[in-house]
Amino acid sequence: MLKNAQQSELMQLQPTILRFTQMLSAVLQLDAEVVDADLVRIAGTGPYSKFFGKKLNTSSRIFRYILETHREKVVVKSRTDPLCDGCSNKGTCRETAFLGVPIMAEDRCIGVISLVAFTEESRERIKENVQLFSDYIQHISQIVVAKVLASNNEHDDGLDEVFTSLIENMDQGVLVLDGNSRVKYGNQPALNNLNIEREELSRVEVNIQPLSFHNNELKGHQQHIISLGERQELVVGQFHDARGHQLFLMAFHQPNKSFAINEPQPQFTSVIGECKKMRQLKTLISRIASSPSSVLINGESGTGKEVIAHAVHDLSTRSDKPFIAINCAAIPDQLLESELFGYVKGAFTGASNKGKTGLIQAANKGTLFLDEIGDMSMTLQAKLLRVLEEREVMPIGSNTAIPIDIRIVSATNRNFAEMIASNKFREDLYYRLNVIPIHLPPLKEREGDVELLVQFFLDIHTRKIGVSYPGIASEAMARLNAYHWPGNVRELSNLIEYLVNVVPEGDTIDVDLLPPYFEQTKVEHQVESIHADECAMSLEEMEKIRIEEAINRLSNRKLVADELGIGIATLYRKIKKYGLSVNSH
């Protein structure tokens, strides 16, 4: 195929370079731009995502410097750098930091790859990772250059080779999907995360769906269910469009242990728990959901009784009808009566001249959930009993009863036997409400469910707050598992919301972020854990010494990574982790 003589070498690979640039931007959470030796924009993201093929007429002083000197350029204080002097955009420039790296083909500079920050947070990311980002971009640029030099006599088929090489050299798991959402390729980290061989990936049907369906556009990693044939895995990642393909970029921080999502009933997506007691509870709910009989849910405060009530409703034949919930303990007795039964015009002083429909009537054909039913007064208990017996409701001030068809689901954390014995609750009403009893276990009795709930609440709260999904350290998870949770699931949800707010962007939730009272938590098998930590520390020391020795002995980072048998990006992260020297030889 003859190539346009007017196009630069980089422009001839523009679709591939654009996809790479978009991917690079998503991974590093910085905007990126690529220009060729003639200052023609090849690719870019954010403000630089248009006018491809056009020559820059402003903001080109730093690019010219890099092209002429063949040296990288870092600017972490925009508008104060000498190269910014005389720039026509200096007064209106929104860039807070810049990192530009030359793309070298033998002795020629054929273009520049740059990372740009527009916020203080992004500026700090560049400032703290200058050498790390520079080394990584230089390594990837050489892969591009190799393909550029080899592509003069090749057809466009070679473009996929470039793209595959770029992805394969990433330490982050990546799946490539075509326009029909079929997985075409996965790099080795992705295969490791999914516990699947490359050959099997090409054979099985792969489907990726978000764990929670939201109609928002929040960026960042979120939880997804990846179906691999009949097997399902929970993976943290994000989608990114790239010229007719979609990239699924997996987060470095995956859940501490992979677990299959085997629940066959999607209606239970809000009832999180796989321990024996919760499985038995789900089975019971499935069996009684379609019955019209009353249900009484008993459980400690914060165990999630309304979630169970909603599950009963959602699985019933009434699921398309109203679900009305009211907390009997939160409303004064006089107001609770008018809320439940409603009233007619002029029923009492201060009543609305239009009257009011009560919640019992509003729930007609549906489900009425009475939370904390044990706090209802004896007077209202008698009126509620009449509703259940007669299947009709009498609004306050009315002489006409209104027929109703409702299912009552109630909940309490009180001991009804004691309340009935002390004449605080009507025994006849209790038997009407307790036709189908459900006991919701406290969180401390739900072995193995804490981690599932942690992942669930991380997904919920990161979406609500609008931040990326963080990892959680194994020691922190061990503390959460060992805690006794007096406030049950509600306490766990509140804690995760707090942690999502305080964890630095991109970091893991570690034990130092947990509230002080977790320091007293005794982790099971503590002796074994201490020995394991000591062993891990000694292995880390050995790894640090081995990497440092290889860096001092070999000429470049790629040779070091090859000798150690790790990816180049992994090497960079370990260099940063151990605080090793990153000066070039």
C-alpha positions in Angstrom: 0.0 0.0 0.0 1.4 3.4 -1.0 1.6 5.9 1.8 0.8 9.6 1.6 4.2 11.4 1.3 2.7 14.4 3.1 1.9 12.3 6.2 4.5 11.9 9.0 5.5 8.5 10.2 3.4 9.0 13.3 0.3 10.2 11.4 0.4 7.0 9.3 -0.2 5.1 12.6 -2.6 7.7 13.9 -5.6 5.4 14.8 -3.3 3.1 16.9 -1.5 6.1 18.5 -4.8 7.7 19.4 -6.1 4.5 21.1 -2.8 4.2 23.0 -3.0 7.9 24.1 -6.6 7.5 25.3 -5.6 4.3 27.2 -2.5 6.0 28.7 -4.7 9.0 29.9 -7.2 6.7 31.5 -4.5 4.6 33.3 -2.5 7.6 34.6 -5.5 9.9 35.2 -3.8 12.7 33.3 -4.5 14.2 29.9 -2.1 13.3 27.1 -1.1 14.7 23.7 1.1 13.4 20.9 2.6 15.7 18.2 4.9 14.8 15.3 8.2 16.5 14.3 6.2 19.1 12.4 4.1 20.0 15.4 1.1 18.4 13.9 -1.3 17.0 16.6 -1.5 13.2 16.1 -3.6 12.3 19.2 -4.8 13.7 22.5 -7.4 13.6 25.2 -9.5 16.2 27.1 -8.8 19.7 25.6 -6.5 18.1 23.0 -9.1 15.6 21.7 -9.8 17.5 18.5 -8.1 19.1 15.5 -6.0 16.0 14.8 -3.8 16.5 11.7 -3.6 20.3 12.3 -0.4 22.1 13.1 -0.1 23.8 16.5 0.0 27.5 16.2 0.2 28.3 19.9 1.6 26.6 23.0 4.4 25.0 21.0 7.4 26.5 22.7 8.0 23.5 25.0 7.4 21.0 22.1 9.9 22.9 20.0 12.4 22.7 22.8 12.0 18.9 23.1 12.2 18.4 19.4 15.4 20.4 19.1 17.2 19.1 22.2 15.9 15.5 22.1 15.5 15.8 25.9 12.5 15.4 28.1 11.0 18.5 29.7 9.2 18.8 33.0 7.3 21.9 34.1 5.7 21.7 37.6 5.2 25.4 38.0 3.5 26.7 34.9 4.0 30.3 33.7 7.2 30.6 35.9 9.3 28.3 33.7 11.7 30.2 31.4 10.3 28.4 28.4 6.9 29.9 29.1 8.3 33.5 28.7 6.9 35.1 25.6 4.1 32.5 25.2 1.0 34.2 23.8 -1.2 32.0 26.1 0.8 32.6 29.3 -1.9 34.7 30.8 -4.8 32.3 30.1 -2.9 29.0 30.4 -4.9 26.4 32.4 -2.1 23.8 32.5 -0.7 23.3 36.0 2.1 20.8 35.0 3.6 19.3 32.0 5.8 16.2 31.2 7.1 15.8 27.6 9.2 12.9 26.3 10.8 12.8 22.9 9.9 9.9 20.6 13.4 8.9 19.2 13.9 6.8 16.1 17.6 6.1 15.9 19.1 9.6 16.0 15.9 11.4 14.9 13.2 12.9 17.1 9.9 12.0 15.2 7.6 13.5 17.8 6.7 14.1 21.5 4.4 12.4 24.0 3.2 14.6 26.7 1.3 14.3 30.0 -0.6 17.5 31.1 -2.2 18.4 34.4 -5.0 20.9 34.8 -5.7 20.6 38.6 -3.5 20.8 41.7 -4.2 17.2 42.4 -3.0 16.2 38.9 0.0 18.5 39.2 1.1 16.7 42.4 0.7 13.3 40.6 3.2 14.4 38.0 5.5 16.0 40.5 5.7 12.9 42.7 6.1 10.4 39.8 8.2 12.3 37.2 10.9 9.6 36.7 8.3 6.8 37.0 6.1 8.3 34.3 9.0 9.3 32.1 10.6 5.8 32.1 7.3 4.2 31.4 6.5 6.5 28.4 10.0 6.1 27.0 9.6 2.3 27.1 6.2 2.4 25.4 7.4 4.9 22.8 10.2 2.6 21.8 7.6 -0.1 21.0 5.8 2.4 18.8 9.0 3.4 17.1 10.0 -0.2 16.4 6.6 -0.7 14.6 7.0 2.6 12.8 10.4 1.6 11.4 9.1 -1.8 10.4 5.8 -0.6 8.9 7.1 1.1 5.7 6.3 -2.0 3.7 3.5 -3.4 5.7 -0.3 -3.2 5.4 -2.6 -1.9 8.1 -2.7 -5.4 9.7 0.4 -4.4 11.6 -1.6 -1.8 13.6 -3.2 -4.4 15.7 0.3 -5.7 16.5 1.3 -2.3 17.9 -1.8 -2.1 20.0 -1.4 -5.6 21.3 2.3 -4.9 22.2 1.3 -1.8 24.1 -1.3 -3.6 26.1 0.8 -6.7 26.7 3.5 -4.5 28.3 1.0 -3.0 30.8 1.1 -4.3 34.3 -2.6 -3.5 34.5 -5.2 -6.1 33.4 -6.8 -5.1 30.1 -9.5 -6.7 28.0 -10.2 -5.5 24.4 -13.8 -5.8 23.2 -15.1 -5.3 19.7 -18.1 -3.2 18.6 -20.4 -6.1 19.6 -19.0 -6.3 23.1 -17.2 -9.5 22.4 -13.8 -10.0 24.1 -11.1 -10.2 21.4 -8.0 -10.1 23.5 -6.7 -10.0 27.1 -3.2 -9.4 28.4 -1.5 -11.6 30.9 -2.5 -9.6 34.1 -6.2 -9.8 33.0 -5.9 -13.6 32.5 -4.4 -13.9 35.9 -7.2 -11.8 37.5 -9.8 -14.0 35.8 -7.9 -17.3 36.5 -8.2 -18.3 32.8 -5.8 -19.4 30.1 -5.6 -17.4 26.8 -6.9 -20.3 24.7 -9.9 -20.7 27.0 -10.6 -17.0 26.8 -11.0 -17.3 23.1 -13.4 -20.2 23.4 -15.9 -19.1 26.1 -18.6 -16.5 25.9 -17.5 -13.5 28.0 -20.0 -10.9 29.3 -19.2 -7.9 31.5 -21.9 -6.1 33.5 -21.7 -3.5 36.3 -22.6 -5.0 39.7 -25.0 -2.1 40.3 -26.9 -0.4 37.5 -26.8 3.4 37.8 -27.7 6.0 35.2 -24.8 8.2 36.0 -21.6 9.1 34.3 -19.2 8.7 37.2 -15.6 8.0 36.2 -13.2 5.7 37.9 -13.1 2.0 38.7 -16.3 0.2 39.7 -17.3 -3.4 40.4 -18.3 -5.5 37.5 -19.5 -9.1 37.1 -17.5 -10.9 34.4 -19.3 -14.0 33.1 -16.9 -16.6 31.6 -19.3 -19.2 30.3 -21.1 -20.5 33.4 -18.5 -19.1 35.8 -18.7 -15.5 37.2 -16.0 -13.3 38.8 -16.2 -10.0 40.5 -13.6 -7.6 39.0 -13.0 -3.9 39.7 -12.4 -2.0 36.5 -13.7 0.7 34.1 -14.6 0.9 30.4 -12.8 3.2 28.0 -13.7 3.8 24.3 -10.9 3.5 21.8 -11.9 3.9 18.1 -14.4 1.2 17.5 -13.2 -0.9 20.4 -13.8 -0.8 24.1 -11.0 -1.4 26.7 -11.9 -2.8 30.0 -9.1 -1.6 32.3 -8.8 -3.6 35.5 -7.8 -1.9 38.7 -4.5 -2.9 40.4 -6.6 -3.4 43.6 -8.9 -6.3 43.2 -11.0 -7.8 46.0 -8.8 -9.8 48.5 -10.3 -13.1 47.4 -12.0 -14.0 44.2 -15.4 -15.4 44.7 -18.0 -16.6 42.2 -21.4 -15.0 42.2 -23.7 -18.0 42.2 -27.0 -16.4 43.3 -29.4 -17.4 40.5 -32.1 -14.9 41.5 -31.2 -11.3 40.5 -33.9 -10.0 42.8 -31.5 -10.8 45.7 -28.8 -8.3 44.5 -29.5 -6.1 47.5 -29.6 -9.0 50.0 -25.8 -9.5 50.4 -24.7 -12.6 52.2 -23.6 -16.2 51.4 -23.2 -17.6 54.9 -25.3 -20.6 55.8 -27.9 -18.6 57.7 -28.3 -16.0 54.9 -28.6 -18.8 52.3 -31.4 -20.4 54.4 -33.0 -17.0 54.7 -33.0 -16.4 50.9 -34.5 -19.9 50.4 -37.3 -19.0 52.9 -38.0 -15.7 51.3 -38.3 -17.3 47.8 -40.8 -19.8 49.2 -43.1 -17.3 51.1 -42.8 -14.3 48.8 -46.0 -14.9 46.8 -48.1 -15.7 49.9 -50.5 -13.0 51.1 -49.8 -13.9 54.8 -48.2 -11.4 57.2 -44.5 -11.5 57.8 -42.7 -10.5 61.0 -39.0 -9.9 60.8 -37.0 -10.0 64.0 -33.5 -8.8 64.3 -31.1 -6.5 66.1 -31.0 -2.8 65.1 -29.0 -2.2 62.0 -29.3 -5.8 60.6 -31.1 -4.6 57.5 -34.7 -5.5 58.2 -36.1 -3.1 55.6 -33.9 -4.7 52.9 -35.4 -8.1 53.7 -38.9 -6.6 53.6 -38.2 -5.1 50.2 -36.9 -8.4 49.0 -40.2 -10.1 50.1 -42.1 -7.5 48.1 -39.9 -7.6 45.1 -40.3 -11.4 44.7 -44.0 -11.4 45.2 -46.8 -11.0 42.7 -47.3 -7.5 44.2 -43.9 -6.3 43.0 -45.4 -3.8 40.5 -47.6 -2.3 43.2 -46.7 0.1 46.0 -44.2 -0.7 48.8 -45.0 1.7 51.6 -42.6 1.9 54.6 -43.1 3.7 57.9 -41.0 3.7 61.1 -43.5 3.5 64.0 -40.9 4.5 66.5 -39.9 7.7 64.7 -43.4 9.3 64.6 -45.5 10.6 67.6 -48.5 8.5 68.3 -51.1 11.1 67.3 -49.4 11.8 64.0 -48.8 8.1 63.4 -52.6 7.5 63.5 -53.3 10.1 60.8 -50.4 8.9 58.7 -51.6 5.3 58.7 -55.4 5.7 58.5 -55.7 9.1 56.8 -58.5 11.6 57.5 -61.4 13.4 55.8 -61.9 17.1 55.5 -62.4 18.8 58.8 -61.8 15.7 60.9 -59.9 17.7 63.5 -58.4 21.1 64.2 -55.6 21.8 61.8 -56.6 19.1 59.4 -56.1 19.8 55.7 -59.3 21.0 54.0 -58.6 18.4 51.3 -58.3 15.5 53.7 -55.5 13.0 53.5 -55.1 9.5 52.1 -53.5 7.2 54.8 -50.5 5.0 54.1 -52.7 1.8 54.6 -54.9 2.9 51.7 -51.9 4.1 49.7 -50.5 0.6 49.9 -53.6 -1.0 48.5 -52.7 -4.0 46.3 -49.1 -3.7 47.5 -47.1 -4.1 50.7 -47.1 -2.0 53.9 -43.9 -2.3 55.9 -44.2 -1.3 59.6 -40.8 -1.0 61.0 -40.3 -1.0 64.8 -43.9 -2.3 65.2 -43.2 -2.9 68.9 -43.2 0.8 69.6 -46.9 1.2 68.5 -49.3 2.3 71.2 -52.0 -0.1 72.5 -54.7 2.1 71.0 -53.3 2.0 67.5 -52.6 -1.7 67.9 -56.4 -2.3 68.3 -57.2 -0.2 65.2 -54.5 -2.1 63.2 -55.9 -5.4 64.3 -59.4 -4.4 63.0 -57.8 -3.5 59.6 -56.2 -7.0 59.4 -59.4 -8.8 60.5 -61.9 -6.8 58.4 -59.6 -6.0 55.4 -60.9 -2.4 55.4 -59.7 0.9 56.8 -61.7 3.8 58.4 -60.1 7.2 57.9 -60.3 9.5 60.9 -63.6 11.5 60.8 -65.2 9.2 58.3 -68.3 6.9 58.7 -67.4 4.9 55.6 -64.9 2.0 55.6 -62.7 1.6 52.5 -61.9 -2.0 51.4 -58.2 -2.7 51.1 -56.0 -5.5 49.9 -52.5 -5.2 51.5 -49.8 -7.5 52.8 -48.3 -6.5 56.1 -44.6 -7.0 56.7 -43.5 -5.8 60.1 -40.2 -5.7 61.9 -38.9 -5.3 65.4 -35.9 -5.7 67.6 -38.1 -6.1 70.7 -38.9 -9.2 72.7 -42.6 -9.8 72.1 -42.9 -12.5 74.8 -41.9 -10.0 77.5 -44.0 -7.2 76.0 -47.1 -9.4 75.9 -46.5 -10.6 79.5 -46.3 -6.9 80.7 -49.4 -5.9 78.7 -47.4 -3.6 76.3 -48.4 -5.5 73.1 -51.6 -7.3 72.2 -51.2 -11.0 71.9 -54.0 -11.3 69.3 -52.3 -8.7 67.1 -48.9 -10.5 67.6 -50.3 -13.7 66.2 -51.9 -11.8 63.2 -48.5 -10.3 62.4 -46.3 -13.3 63.1 -47.9 -15.7 60.6 -44.5 -16.1 58.9 -41.6 -15.3 61.3 -38.2 -14.4 59.9 -35.1 -14.1 62.0 -32.3 -11.9 60.7 -29.0 -12.8 62.3 -26.6 -10.2 63.6 -23.5 -9.5 61.5 -21.2 -11.1 64.0 -22.9 -14.5 63.3 -22.6 -14.2 59.5 -19.2 -15.8 59.0 -17.6 -14.8 55.7 -20.2 -12.1 54.9 -18.3 -9.1 56.1 -16.0 -9.1 53.0 -19.0 -9.4 50.6 -20.7 -6.5 52.3 -17.4 -4.4 52.3 -17.2 -4.8 48.5 -20.9 -4.0 48.1 -20.7 -0.8 50.2 -17.4 0.2 48.5 -19.3 0.1 45.2 -22.3 2.0 46.6 -20.4 4.8 48.3 -17.8 5.3 45.6 -20.6 5.9 43.2 -22.5 8.2 45.6 -19.4 10.3 46.3 -18.0 10.1 42.8 -14.5 8.7 43.5 -12.6 5.7 42.2 -13.0 2.3 43.8 -10.1 1.8 46.3 -8.4 -1.4 47.3 -8.4 -2.6 50.9 -5.4 -4.2 52.6 -5.6 -7.7 53.8 -4.7 -6.7 57.4 -7.5 -4.1 57.4 -9.9 -6.7 56.1 -8.8 -9.1 58.8 -9.6 -6.4 61.4 -13.1 -5.9 59.9 -13.7 -9.6 59.9 -12.7 -10.0 63.6 -14.7 -7.0 64.8 -18.0 -7.8 66.8 -20.1 -5.1 64.9 -22.6 -4.0 67.7 -24.2 -1.7 65.1 -24.4 -4.6 62.5 -24.7 -3.9 58.8 -25.6 -0.2 59.3 -22.4 0.3 61.3 -20.4 -1.3 58.5 -22.0 0.8 55.8 -21.3 4.0 57.8 -17.6 3.0 58.3 -17.1 2.2 54.6 -18.6 5.6 53.7 -16.2 7.2 56.1 -13.2 5.3 54.7 -14.1 6.1 51.1 -14.0 9.8 52.0 -10.7 9.7 53.8 -8.6 7.3 51.6 -6.2 9.2 49.3 -7.1 8.8 45.6 -5.5 5.6 44.2 -4.4 4.3 47.6 -5.6 1.2 49.5 -7.6 1.3 52.7 -5.1 0.3 55.3 -5.3 -0.3 59.1 -4.0 3.2 59.8 -7.3 4.6 58.4 -9.5 2.5 60.6 -10.9 4.2 63.8 -8.9 3.7 67.0 -11.2 1.1 68.5 -10.2 -1.4 65.8 -6.7 -1.5 67.4 -8.2 -3.5 70.2 -9.7 -6.1 67.8 -8.2 -9.5 68.2 -7.5 -11.1 64.9 -7.9 -14.9 64.9 -4.7 -16.9 64.4 -2.7 -13.9 65.5 0.5 -15.9 66.1 0.3 -17.4 62.6 -0.3 -13.9 61.2 2.8 -12.5 63.0 4.9 -15.3 61.5 3.4 -14.7 58.1 4.2 -11.0 58.4 7.7 -11.7 59.4 8.2 -14.0 56.5 6.6 -11.4 54.1 9.0 -8.8 55.5 12.0 -11.0 54.9 10.9 -11.7 51.4 10.4 -8.0 50.7 13.9 -7.3 52.0 15.3 -10.0 49.7 13.3 -8.6 46.8 14.6 -5.0 47.5 18.2 -6.2 47.6 17.8 -8.2 44.4 16.3 -5.3 42.5 18.9 -2.9 43.8 21.7 -5.2 42.8 20.3 -5.7 39.3 19.9 -1.9 38.8 23.5 -1.2 39.7 24.8 -4.0 37.5 22.7 -3.7 34.3 22.5 -0.8 31.9 18.8 -0.1 31.7 15.5 -0.8 33.3 14.2 -3.1 30.5 17.2 -5.5 31.1 16.5 -5.4 34.8 12.8 -6.3 34.3 13.7 -9.1 31.9 16.2 -10.6 34.4 13.8 -10.4 37.3 11.0 -11.9 35.1 8.5 -9.0 35.8 6.9 -6.4 33.7 8.5 -3.0 33.2 5.6 -1.2 35.0 5.9 -3.6 37.9 9.6 -2.8 38.2 8.8 0.9 38.3 6.3 0.5 41.1 8.7 -1.6 43.1 11.5 1.0 42.6 9.1 3.6 44.0 7.9 1.2 46.8 11.5 0.6 48.1 12.7 4.1 47.5 15.5 2.9 45.2 17.6 5.2 42.9 16.0 5.7 39.5 18.9 7.7 37.9 19.7 6.5 34.4 23.1 4.9 33.8 
